[in-house]
Amino acid sequence: MEIYTNKKSYYFTFENNAEREEIYNTLISTLGKEYDSERRLEQITEKWQREEISNYEYLMYLNEAADRTFSDLTQYILKKIKRIM
């Protein structure tokens, strides 16, 4: 298995196909989720820029994406945002 990054390439060998498939599936499931969340954030940001969603809705999504919660007082919740356009 070869994995490419921005600056390096990594090559891995495995004892058998089952082991390779397990690692491959883990990587795909992990990286796939990260990619989907990044794409979703871009979509939400575009909706906010087009004023299709309110500032409140946008901030709630950002807080959720950052794993911030009203229940945890140690986390700083984003409350206000000024639209720059």
mmCIF file as gemmi writes it, N, C-alpha and C atoms, coordinates in Angstrom:
data_model
loop_
_atom_site.group_PDB
_atom_site.id
_atom_site.type_symbol
_atom_site.label_atom_id
_atom_site.label_alt_id
_atom_site.label_comp_id
_atom_site.label_asym_id
_atom_site.label_entity_id
_atom_site.label_seq_id
_atom_site.pdbx_PDB_ins_code
_atom_site.Cartn_x
_atom_site.Cartn_y
_atom_site.Cartn_z
_atom_site.occupancy
_atom_site.B_iso_or_equiv
_atom_site.pdbx_formal_charge
_atom_site.auth_seq_id
_atom_site.auth_asym_id
_atom_site.pdbx_PDB_model_num
ATOM 1 N N . MET Axp A 1 ? 0.857 -1.154 0 1 0 ? 1 A 1
ATOM 2 C CA . MET Axp A 1 ? 0 0 0 1 0 ? 1 A 1
ATOM 3 C C . MET Axp A 1 ? 0.911 1.226 0 1 0 ? 1 A 1
ATOM 4 N N . GLU Axp A 2 ? 0.569 2.192 -0.819 1 0 ? 2 A 1
ATOM 5 C CA . GLU Axp A 2 ? 1.328 3.433 -0.858 1 0 ? 2 A 1
ATOM 6 C C . GLU Axp A 2 ? 0.392 4.581 -0.518 1 0 ? 2 A 1
ATOM 7 N N . ILE Axp A 3 ? 0.861 5.456 0.348 1 0 ? 3 A 1
ATOM 8 C CA . ILE Axp A 3 ? 0.07 6.607 0.766 1 0 ? 3 A 1
ATOM 9 C C . ILE Axp A 3 ? 0.852 7.861 0.403 1 0 ? 3 A 1
ATOM 10 N N . TYR Axp A 4 ? 0.185 8.74 -0.325 1 0 ? 4 A 1
ATOM 11 C CA . TYR Axp A 4 ? 0.797 9.999 -0.735 1 0 ? 4 A 1
ATOM 12 C C . TYR Axp A 4 ? 0.305 11.111 0.172 1 0 ? 4 A 1
ATOM 13 N N . THR Axp A 5 ? 1.208 11.989 0.566 1 0 ? 5 A 1
ATOM 14 C CA . THR Axp A 5 ? 0.84 13.202 1.28 1 0 ? 5 A 1
ATOM 15 C C . THR Axp A 5 ? 1.342 14.374 0.459 1 0 ? 5 A 1
ATOM 16 N N . ASN Axp A 6 ? 1.204 15.57 0.993 1 0 ? 6 A 1
ATOM 17 C CA . ASN Axp A 6 ? 1.638 16.748 0.242 1 0 ? 6 A 1
ATOM 18 C C . ASN Axp A 6 ? 3.12 16.725 -0.092 1 0 ? 6 A 1
ATOM 19 N N . LYS Axp A 7 ? 3.95 16.219 0.83 1 0 ? 7 A 1
ATOM 20 C CA . LYS Axp A 7 ? 5.388 16.299 0.616 1 0 ? 7 A 1
ATOM 21 C C . LYS Axp A 7 ? 6.09 14.947 0.595 1 0 ? 7 A 1
ATOM 22 N N . LYS Axp A 8 ? 5.421 13.899 1.036 1 0 ? 8 A 1
ATOM 23 C CA . LYS Axp A 8 ? 6.077 12.6 1.128 1 0 ? 8 A 1
ATOM 24 C C . LYS Axp A 8 ? 5.176 11.492 0.634 1 0 ? 8 A 1
ATOM 25 N N . SER Axp A 9 ? 5.811 10.369 0.391 1 0 ? 9 A 1
ATOM 26 C CA . SER Axp A 9 ? 5.094 9.162 0.009 1 0 ? 9 A 1
ATOM 27 C C . SER Axp A 9 ? 5.546 8.038 0.939 1 0 ? 9 A 1
ATOM 28 N N . TYR Axp A 10 ? 4.589 7.238 1.407 1 0 ? 10 A 1
ATOM 29 C CA . TYR Axp A 10 ? 4.904 6.14 2.323 1 0 ? 10 A 1
ATOM 30 C C . TYR Axp A 10 ? 4.453 4.825 1.696 1 0 ? 10 A 1
ATOM 31 N N . TYR Axp A 11 ? 5.296 3.822 1.807 1 0 ? 11 A 1
ATOM 32 C CA . TYR Axp A 11 ? 4.982 2.512 1.242 1 0 ? 11 A 1
ATOM 33 C C . TYR Axp A 11 ? 4.943 1.486 2.376 1 0 ? 11 A 1
ATOM 34 N N . PHE Axp A 12 ? 3.85 0.723 2.443 1 0 ? 12 A 1
ATOM 35 C CA . PHE Axp A 12 ? 3.663 -0.263 3.502 1 0 ? 12 A 1
ATOM 36 C C . PHE Axp A 12 ? 3.482 -1.65 2.902 1 0 ? 12 A 1
ATOM 37 N N . THR Axp A 13 ? 4.034 -2.642 3.552 1 0 ? 13 A 1
ATOM 38 C CA . THR Axp A 13 ? 3.798 -4.033 3.174 1 0 ? 13 A 1
ATOM 39 C C . THR Axp A 13 ? 3.129 -4.743 4.345 1 0 ? 13 A 1
ATOM 40 N N . PHE Axp A 14 ? 2.359 -5.767 4.044 1 0 ? 14 A 1
ATOM 41 C CA . PHE Axp A 14 ? 1.601 -6.491 5.057 1 0 ? 14 A 1
ATOM 42 C C . PHE Axp A 14 ? 1.834 -7.987 4.908 1 0 ? 14 A 1
ATOM 43 N N . GLU Axp A 15 ? 1.581 -8.688 5.986 1 0 ? 15 A 1
ATOM 44 C CA . GLU Axp A 15 ? 1.746 -10.145 5.993 1 0 ? 15 A 1
ATOM 45 C C . GLU Axp A 15 ? 0.752 -10.84 5.057 1 0 ? 15 A 1
ATOM 46 N N . ASN Axp A 16 ? -0.461 -10.274 4.984 1 0 ? 16 A 1
ATOM 47 C CA . ASN Axp A 16 ? -1.492 -10.907 4.148 1 0 ? 16 A 1
ATOM 48 C C . ASN Axp A 16 ? -2.521 -9.863 3.703 1 0 ? 16 A 1
ATOM 49 N N . ASN Axp A 17 ? -3.393 -10.268 2.801 1 0 ? 17 A 1
ATOM 50 C CA . ASN Axp A 17 ? -4.409 -9.354 2.256 1 0 ? 17 A 1
ATOM 51 C C . ASN Axp A 17 ? -5.42 -8.919 3.307 1 0 ? 17 A 1
ATOM 52 N N . ALA Axp A 18 ? -5.753 -9.804 4.233 1 0 ? 18 A 1
ATOM 53 C CA . ALA Axp A 18 ? -6.737 -9.465 5.263 1 0 ? 18 A 1
ATOM 54 C C . ALA Axp A 18 ? -6.238 -8.312 6.128 1 0 ? 18 A 1
ATOM 55 N N . GLU Axp A 19 ? -4.975 -8.36 6.481 1 0 ? 19 A 1
ATOM 56 C CA . GLU Axp A 19 ? -4.379 -7.293 7.279 1 0 ? 19 A 1
ATOM 57 C C . GLU Axp A 19 ? -4.366 -5.973 6.498 1 0 ? 19 A 1
ATOM 58 N N . ARG Axp A 20 ? -3.996 -6.053 5.233 1 0 ? 20 A 1
ATOM 59 C CA . ARG Axp A 20 ? -3.986 -4.862 4.386 1 0 ? 20 A 1
ATOM 60 C C . ARG Axp A 20 ? -5.389 -4.273 4.264 1 0 ? 20 A 1
ATOM 61 N N . GLU Axp A 21 ? -6.38 -5.13 4.058 1 0 ? 21 A 1
ATOM 62 C CA . GLU Axp A 21 ? -7.762 -4.659 3.919 1 0 ? 21 A 1
ATOM 63 C C . GLU Axp A 21 ? -8.261 -3.987 5.202 1 0 ? 21 A 1
ATOM 64 N N . GLU Axp A 22 ? -7.874 -4.536 6.345 1 0 ? 22 A 1
ATOM 65 C CA . GLU Axp A 22 ? -8.297 -3.952 7.624 1 0 ? 22 A 1
ATOM 66 C C . GLU Axp A 22 ? -7.725 -2.548 7.784 1 0 ? 22 A 1
ATOM 67 N N . ILE Axp A 23 ? -6.453 -2.379 7.496 1 0 ? 23 A 1
ATOM 68 C CA . ILE Axp A 23 ? -5.815 -1.067 7.592 1 0 ? 23 A 1
ATOM 69 C C . ILE Axp A 23 ? -6.415 -0.105 6.565 1 0 ? 23 A 1
ATOM 70 N N . TYR Axp A 24 ? -6.588 -0.59 5.358 1 0 ? 24 A 1
ATOM 71 C CA . TYR Axp A 24 ? -7.158 0.24 4.296 1 0 ? 24 A 1
ATOM 72 C C . TYR Axp A 24 ? -8.55 0.735 4.683 1 0 ? 24 A 1
ATOM 73 N N . ASN Axp A 25 ? -9.401 -0.161 5.153 1 0 ? 25 A 1
ATOM 74 C CA . ASN Axp A 25 ? -10.772 0.217 5.531 1 0 ? 25 A 1
ATOM 75 C C . ASN Axp A 25 ? -10.787 1.199 6.696 1 0 ? 25 A 1
ATOM 76 N N . THR Axp A 26 ? -9.881 1.025 7.636 1 0 ? 26 A 1
ATOM 77 C CA . THR Axp A 26 ? -9.78 1.961 8.761 1 0 ? 26 A 1
ATOM 78 C C . THR Axp A 26 ? -9.378 3.342 8.276 1 0 ? 26 A 1
ATOM 79 N N . LEU Axp A 27 ? -8.39 3.397 7.394 1 0 ? 27 A 1
ATOM 80 C CA . LEU Axp A 27 ? -7.955 4.688 6.847 1 0 ? 27 A 1
ATOM 81 C C . LEU Axp A 27 ? -9.075 5.373 6.064 1 0 ? 27 A 1
ATOM 82 N N . ILE Axp A 28 ? -9.732 4.619 5.233 1 0 ? 28 A 1
ATOM 83 C CA . ILE Axp A 28 ? -10.808 5.188 4.415 1 0 ? 28 A 1
ATOM 84 C C . ILE Axp A 28 ? -11.944 5.693 5.294 1 0 ? 28 A 1
ATOM 85 N N . SER Axp A 29 ? -12.333 4.915 6.291 1 0 ? 29 A 1
ATOM 86 C CA . SER Axp A 29 ? -13.44 5.356 7.149 1 0 ? 29 A 1
ATOM 87 C C . SER Axp A 29 ? -13.053 6.591 7.951 1 0 ? 29 A 1
ATOM 88 N N . THR Axp A 30 ? -11.82 6.666 8.423 1 0 ? 30 A 1
ATOM 89 C CA . THR Axp A 30 ? -11.365 7.811 9.206 1 0 ? 30 A 1
ATOM 90 C C . THR Axp A 30 ? -11.191 9.043 8.331 1 0 ? 30 A 1
ATOM 91 N N . LEU Axp A 31 ? -10.461 8.916 7.25 1 0 ? 31 A 1
ATOM 92 C CA . LEU Axp A 31 ? -10.212 10.053 6.371 1 0 ? 31 A 1
ATOM 93 C C . LEU Axp A 31 ? -11.467 10.483 5.641 1 0 ? 31 A 1
ATOM 94 N N . GLY Axp A 32 ? -12.31 9.536 5.323 1 0 ? 32 A 1
ATOM 95 C CA . GLY Axp A 32 ? -13.56 9.865 4.643 1 0 ? 32 A 1
ATOM 96 C C . GLY Axp A 32 ? -14.432 10.762 5.487 1 0 ? 32 A 1
ATOM 97 N N . LYS Axp A 33 ? -14.51 10.499 6.784 1 0 ? 33 A 1
ATOM 98 C CA . LYS Axp A 33 ? -15.309 11.325 7.683 1 0 ? 33 A 1
ATOM 99 C C . LYS Axp A 33 ? -14.744 12.729 7.764 1 0 ? 33 A 1
ATOM 100 N N . GLU Axp A 34 ? -13.437 12.842 7.841 1 0 ? 34 A 1
ATOM 101 C CA . GLU Axp A 34 ? -12.8 14.152 7.914 1 0 ? 34 A 1
ATOM 102 C C . GLU Axp A 34 ? -13.062 14.936 6.64 1 0 ? 34 A 1
ATOM 103 N N . TYR Axp A 35 ? -12.957 14.291 5.495 1 0 ? 35 A 1
ATOM 104 C CA . TYR Axp A 35 ? -13.209 14.949 4.22 1 0 ? 35 A 1
ATOM 105 C C . TYR Axp A 35 ? -14.654 15.419 4.136 1 0 ? 35 A 1
ATOM 106 N N . ASP Axp A 36 ? -15.589 14.555 4.551 1 0 ? 36 A 1
ATOM 107 C CA . ASP Axp A 36 ? -17.002 14.923 4.506 1 0 ? 36 A 1
ATOM 108 C C . ASP Axp A 36 ? -17.297 16.112 5.403 1 0 ? 36 A 1
ATOM 109 N N . SER Axp A 37 ? -16.696 16.157 6.589 1 0 ? 37 A 1
ATOM 110 C CA . SER Axp A 37 ? -16.959 17.268 7.492 1 0 ? 37 A 1
ATOM 111 C C . SER Axp A 37 ? -16.369 18.567 6.945 1 0 ? 37 A 1
ATOM 112 N N . GLU Axp A 38 ? -15.198 18.494 6.306 1 0 ? 38 A 1
ATOM 113 C CA . GLU Axp A 38 ? -14.616 19.687 5.69 1 0 ? 38 A 1
ATOM 114 C C . GLU Axp A 38 ? -15.487 20.184 4.551 1 0 ? 38 A 1
ATOM 115 N N . ARG Axp A 39 ? -15.981 19.262 3.732 1 0 ? 39 A 1
ATOM 116 C CA . ARG Axp A 39 ? -16.847 19.64 2.612 1 0 ? 39 A 1
ATOM 117 C C . ARG Axp A 39 ? -18.141 20.25 3.14 1 0 ? 39 A 1
ATOM 118 N N . ARG Axp A 40 ? -18.685 19.673 4.214 1 0 ? 40 A 1
ATOM 119 C CA . ARG Axp A 40 ? -19.915 20.185 4.811 1 0 ? 40 A 1
ATOM 120 C C . ARG Axp A 40 ? -19.691 21.598 5.351 1 0 ? 40 A 1
ATOM 121 N N . LEU Axp A 41 ? -18.554 21.833 5.986 1 0 ? 41 A 1
ATOM 122 C CA . LEU Axp A 41 ? -18.245 23.162 6.505 1 0 ? 41 A 1
ATOM 123 C C . LEU Axp A 41 ? -18.185 24.183 5.37 1 0 ? 41 A 1
ATOM 124 N N . GLU Axp A 42 ? -17.587 23.809 4.256 1 0 ? 42 A 1
ATOM 125 C CA . GLU Axp A 42 ? -17.538 24.71 3.096 1 0 ? 42 A 1
ATOM 126 C C . GLU Axp A 42 ? -18.947 25.033 2.602 1 0 ? 42 A 1
ATOM 127 N N . GLN Axp A 43 ? -19.816 24.029 2.552 1 0 ? 43 A 1
ATOM 128 C CA . GLN Axp A 43 ? -21.186 24.238 2.093 1 0 ? 43 A 1
ATOM 129 C C . GLN Axp A 43 ? -21.949 25.173 3.035 1 0 ? 43 A 1
ATOM 130 N N . ILE Axp A 44 ? -21.788 24.96 4.337 1 0 ? 44 A 1
ATOM 131 C CA . ILE Axp A 44 ? -22.467 25.803 5.317 1 0 ? 44 A 1
ATOM 132 C C . ILE Axp A 44 ? -21.946 27.235 5.231 1 0 ? 44 A 1
ATOM 133 N N . THR Axp A 45 ? -20.63 27.394 5.071 1 0 ? 45 A 1
ATOM 134 C CA . THR Axp A 45 ? -20.048 28.734 4.953 1 0 ? 45 A 1
ATOM 135 C C . THR Axp A 45 ? -20.588 29.443 3.711 1 0 ? 45 A 1
ATOM 136 N N . GLU Axp A 46 ? -20.698 28.733 2.611 1 0 ? 46 A 1
ATOM 137 C CA . GLU Axp A 46 ? -21.243 29.329 1.386 1 0 ? 46 A 1
ATOM 138 C C . GLU Axp A 46 ? -22.7 29.743 1.584 1 0 ? 46 A 1
ATOM 139 N N . LYS Axp A 47 ? -23.481 28.927 2.27 1 0 ? 47 A 1
ATOM 140 C CA . LYS Axp A 47 ? -24.875 29.287 2.552 1 0 ? 47 A 1
ATOM 141 C C . LYS Axp A 47 ? -24.938 30.551 3.398 1 0 ? 47 A 1
ATOM 142 N N . TRP Axp A 48 ? -24.054 30.648 4.378 1 0 ? 48 A 1
ATOM 143 C CA . TRP Axp A 48 ? -24.027 31.832 5.239 1 0 ? 48 A 1
ATOM 144 C C . TRP Axp A 48 ? -23.63 33.058 4.428 1 0 ? 48 A 1
ATOM 145 N N . GLN Axp A 49 ? -22.636 32.923 3.554 1 0 ? 49 A 1
ATOM 146 C CA . GLN Axp A 49 ? -22.193 34.046 2.732 1 0 ? 49 A 1
ATOM 147 C C . GLN Axp A 49 ? -23.295 34.52 1.79 1 0 ? 49 A 1
ATOM 148 N N . ARG Axp A 50 ? -24.124 33.599 1.327 1 0 ? 50 A 1
ATOM 149 C CA . ARG Axp A 50 ? -25.247 33.959 0.451 1 0 ? 50 A 1
ATOM 150 C C . ARG Axp A 50 ? -26.48 34.381 1.25 1 0 ? 50 A 1
ATOM 151 N N . GLU Axp A 51 ? -26.318 34.441 2.592 1 0 ? 51 A 1
ATOM 152 C CA . GLU Axp A 51 ? -27.385 34.824 3.514 1 0 ? 51 A 1
ATOM 153 C C . GLU Axp A 51 ? -28.58 33.883 3.44 1 0 ? 51 A 1
ATOM 154 N N . GLU Axp A 52 ? -28.314 32.615 3.184 1 0 ? 52 A 1
ATOM 155 C CA . GLU Axp A 52 ? -29.364 31.603 3.172 1 0 ? 52 A 1
ATOM 156 C C . GLU Axp A 52 ? -29.625 31.057 4.573 1 0 ? 52 A 1
ATOM 157 N N . ILE Axp A 53 ? -28.658 31.241 5.465 1 0 ? 53 A 1
ATOM 158 C CA . ILE Axp A 53 ? -28.839 30.878 6.867 1 0 ? 53 A 1
ATOM 159 C C . ILE Axp A 53 ? -28.433 32.072 7.723 1 0 ? 53 A 1
ATOM 160 N N . SER Axp A 54 ? -28.979 32.128 8.924 1 0 ? 54 A 1
ATOM 161 C CA . SER Axp A 54 ? -28.703 33.258 9.814 1 0 ? 54 A 1
ATOM 162 C C . SER Axp A 54 ? -27.328 33.134 10.463 1 0 ? 54 A 1
ATOM 163 N N . ASN Axp A 55 ? -26.888 34.24 11.062 1 0 ? 55 A 1
ATOM 164 C CA . ASN Axp A 55 ? -25.639 34.213 11.811 1 0 ? 55 A 1
ATOM 165 C C . ASN Axp A 55 ? -25.721 33.179 12.935 1 0 ? 55 A 1
ATOM 166 N N . TYR Axp A 56 ? -26.869 33.143 13.596 1 0 ? 56 A 1
ATOM 167 C CA . TYR Axp A 56 ? -27.059 32.198 14.7 1 0 ? 56 A 1
ATOM 168 C C . TYR Axp A 56 ? -26.899 30.757 14.222 1 0 ? 56 A 1
ATOM 169 N N . GLU Axp A 57 ? -27.548 30.414 13.108 1 0 ? 57 A 1
ATOM 170 C CA . GLU Axp A 57 ? -27.443 29.054 12.574 1 0 ? 57 A 1
ATOM 171 C C . GLU Axp A 57 ? -26.001 28.712 12.202 1 0 ? 57 A 1
ATOM 172 N N . TYR Axp A 58 ? -25.312 29.678 11.612 1 0 ? 58 A 1
ATOM 173 C CA . TYR Axp A 58 ? -23.919 29.471 11.222 1 0 ? 58 A 1
ATOM 174 C C . TYR Axp A 58 ? -23.042 29.256 12.456 1 0 ? 58 A 1
ATOM 175 N N . LEU Axp A 59 ? -23.22 30.084 13.469 1 0 ? 59 A 1
ATOM 176 C CA . LEU Axp A 59 ? -22.444 29.931 14.701 1 0 ? 59 A 1
ATOM 177 C C . LEU Axp A 59 ? -22.741 28.61 15.396 1 0 ? 59 A 1
ATOM 178 N N . MET Axp A 60 ? -23.98 28.196 15.374 1 0 ? 60 A 1
ATOM 179 C CA . MET Axp A 60 ? -24.329 26.917 15.991 1 0 ? 60 A 1
ATOM 180 C C . MET Axp A 60 ? -23.626 25.777 15.26 1 0 ? 60 A 1
ATOM 181 N N . TYR Axp A 61 ? -23.577 25.856 13.944 1 0 ? 61 A 1
ATOM 182 C CA . TYR Axp A 61 ? -22.866 24.818 13.193 1 0 ? 61 A 1
ATOM 183 C C . TYR Axp A 61 ? -21.367 24.837 13.508 1 0 ? 61 A 1
ATOM 184 N N . LEU Axp A 62 ? -20.765 26.031 13.556 1 0 ? 62 A 1
ATOM 185 C CA . LEU Axp A 62 ? -19.333 26.135 13.871 1 0 ? 62 A 1
ATOM 186 C C . LEU Axp A 62 ? -19.033 25.562 15.254 1 0 ? 62 A 1
ATOM 187 N N . ASN Axp A 63 ? -19.878 25.876 16.22 1 0 ? 63 A 1
ATOM 188 C CA . ASN Axp A 63 ? -19.688 25.335 17.562 1 0 ? 63 A 1
ATOM 189 C C . ASN Axp A 63 ? -19.798 23.816 17.562 1 0 ? 63 A 1
ATOM 190 N N . GLU Axp A 64 ? -20.756 23.301 16.843 1 0 ? 64 A 1
ATOM 191 C CA . GLU Axp A 64 ? -20.934 21.847 16.754 1 0 ? 64 A 1
ATOM 192 C C . GLU Axp A 64 ? -19.723 21.201 16.067 1 0 ? 64 A 1
ATOM 193 N N . ALA Axp A 65 ? -19.258 21.807 14.987 1 0 ? 65 A 1
ATOM 194 C CA . ALA Axp A 65 ? -18.118 21.261 14.247 1 0 ? 65 A 1
ATOM 195 C C . ALA Axp A 65 ? -16.85 21.269 15.097 1 0 ? 65 A 1
ATOM 196 N N . ALA Axp A 66 ? -16.748 22.228 16.026 1 0 ? 66 A 1
ATOM 197 C CA . ALA Axp A 66 ? -15.577 22.335 16.904 1 0 ? 66 A 1
ATOM 198 C C . ALA Axp A 66 ? -15.769 21.547 18.196 1 0 ? 66 A 1
ATOM 199 N N . ASP Axp A 67 ? -16.838 20.767 18.273 1 0 ? 67 A 1
ATOM 200 C CA . ASP Axp A 67 ? -17.168 19.984 19.471 1 0 ? 67 A 1
ATOM 201 C C . ASP Axp A 67 ? -17.323 20.859 20.705 1 0 ? 67 A 1
ATOM 202 N N . ARG Axp A 68 ? -17.832 22.049 20.518 1 0 ? 68 A 1
ATOM 203 C CA . ARG Axp A 68 ? -18.114 22.933 21.652 1 0 ? 68 A 1
ATOM 204 C C . ARG Axp A 68 ? -19.552 22.701 22.081 1 0 ? 68 A 1
ATOM 205 N N . THR Axp A 69 ? -19.796 22.849 23.362 1 0 ? 69 A 1
ATOM 206 C CA . THR Axp A 69 ? -21.124 22.581 23.876 1 0 ? 69 A 1
ATOM 207 C C . THR Axp A 69 ? -21.474 23.574 24.974 1 0 ? 69 A 1
ATOM 208 N N . PHE Axp A 70 ? -22.763 23.845 25.13 1 0 ? 70 A 1
ATOM 209 C CA . PHE Axp A 70 ? -23.217 24.724 26.203 1 0 ? 70 A 1
ATOM 210 C C . PHE Axp A 70 ? -23.073 24.047 27.56 1 0 ? 70 A 1
ATOM 211 N N . SER Axp A 71 ? -23.004 22.733 27.559 1 0 ? 71 A 1
ATOM 212 C CA . SER Axp A 71 ? -22.927 21.979 28.807 1 0 ? 71 A 1
ATOM 213 C C . SER Axp A 71 ? -21.555 22.023 29.458 1 0 ? 71 A 1
ATOM 214 N N . ASP Axp A 72 ? -20.511 22.276 28.685 1 0 ? 72 A 1
ATOM 215 C CA . ASP Axp A 72 ? -19.147 22.282 29.212 1 0 ? 72 A 1
ATOM 216 C C . ASP Axp A 72 ? -18.682 23.72 29.408 1 0 ? 72 A 1
ATOM 217 N N . LEU Axp A 73 ? -18.646 24.158 30.658 1 0 ? 73 A 1
ATOM 218 C CA . LEU Axp A 73 ? -18.302 25.545 30.954 1 0 ? 73 A 1
ATOM 219 C C . LEU Axp A 73 ? -16.835 25.866 30.722 1 0 ? 73 A 1
ATOM 220 N N . THR Axp A 74 ? -16.001 24.859 30.47 1 0 ? 74 A 1
ATOM 221 C CA . THR Axp A 74 ? -14.583 25.107 30.205 1 0 ? 74 A 1
ATOM 222 C C . THR Axp A 74 ? -14.333 25.469 28.746 1 0 ? 74 A 1
ATOM 223 N N . GLN Axp A 75 ? -15.349 25.341 27.922 1 0 ? 75 A 1
ATOM 224 C CA . GLN Axp A 75 ? -15.193 25.65 26.501 1 0 ? 75 A 1
ATOM 225 C C . GLN Axp A 75 ? -15.786 27.018 26.205 1 0 ? 75 A 1
ATOM 226 N N . TYR Axp A 76 ? -15.144 27.747 25.333 1 0 ? 76 A 1
ATOM 227 C CA . TYR Axp A 76 ? -15.613 29.063 24.933 1 0 ? 76 A 1
ATOM 228 C C . TYR Axp A 76 ? -16.556 28.914 23.748 1 0 ? 76 A 1
ATOM 229 N N . ILE Axp A 77 ? -17.777 29.317 23.935 1 0 ? 77 A 1
ATOM 230 C CA . ILE Axp A 77 ? -18.78 29.24 22.874 1 0 ? 77 A 1
ATOM 231 C C . ILE Axp A 77 ? -18.753 30.537 22.062 1 0 ? 77 A 1
ATOM 232 N N . LEU Axp A 78 ? -18.694 30.404 20.749 1 0 ? 78 A 1
ATOM 233 C CA . LEU Axp A 78 ? -18.784 31.583 19.89 1 0 ? 78 A 1
ATOM 234 C C . LEU Axp A 78 ? -20.19 32.145 19.971 1 0 ? 78 A 1
ATOM 235 N N . LYS Axp A 79 ? -20.297 33.441 20.227 1 0 ? 79 A 1
ATOM 236 C CA . LYS Axp A 79 ? -21.619 34.029 20.42 1 0 ? 79 A 1
ATOM 237 C C . LYS Axp A 79 ? -21.982 35.072 19.367 1 0 ? 79 A 1
ATOM 238 N N . LYS Axp A 80 ? -21.008 35.833 18.939 1 0 ? 80 A 1
ATOM 239 C CA . LYS Axp A 80 ? -21.295 36.918 18.004 1 0 ? 80 A 1
ATOM 240 C C . LYS Axp A 80 ? -20.342 36.842 16.828 1 0 ? 80 A 1
ATOM 241 N N . ILE Axp A 81 ? -20.838 37.252 15.687 1 0 ? 81 A 1
ATOM 242 C CA . ILE Axp A 81 ? -19.98 37.354 14.512 1 0 ? 81 A 1
ATOM 243 C C . ILE Axp A 81 ? -20.464 38.533 13.684 1 0 ? 81 A 1
ATOM 244 N N . LYS Axp A 82 ? -19.551 39.26 13.168 1 0 ? 82 A 1
ATOM 245 C CA . LYS Axp A 82 ? -19.892 40.409 12.342 1 0 ? 82 A 1
ATOM 246 C C . LYS Axp A 82 ? -19.66 40.034 10.889 1 0 ? 82 A 1
ATOM 247 N N . ARG Axp A 83 ? -20.685 40.193 10.081 1 0 ? 83 A 1
ATOM 248 C CA . ARG Axp A 83 ? -20.581 39.872 8.664 1 0 ? 83 A 1
ATOM 249 C C . ARG Axp A 83 ? -19.735 40.938 7.974 1 0 ? 83 A 1
ATOM 250 N N . ILE Axp A 84 ? -18.691 40.496 7.294 1 0 ? 84 A 1
ATOM 251 C CA . ILE Axp A 84 ? -17.814 41.414 6.577 1 0 ? 84 A 1
ATOM 252 C C . ILE Axp A 84 ? -18.039 41.215 5.089 1 0 ? 84 A 1
ATOM 253 N N . MET Axp A 85 ? -18.647 42.173 4.48 1 0 ? 85 A 1
ATOM 254 C CA . MET Axp A 85 ? -18.88 42.113 3.028 1 0 ? 85 A 1
ATOM 255 C C . MET Axp A 85 ? -19.186 43.479 2.512 1 0 ? 85 A 1
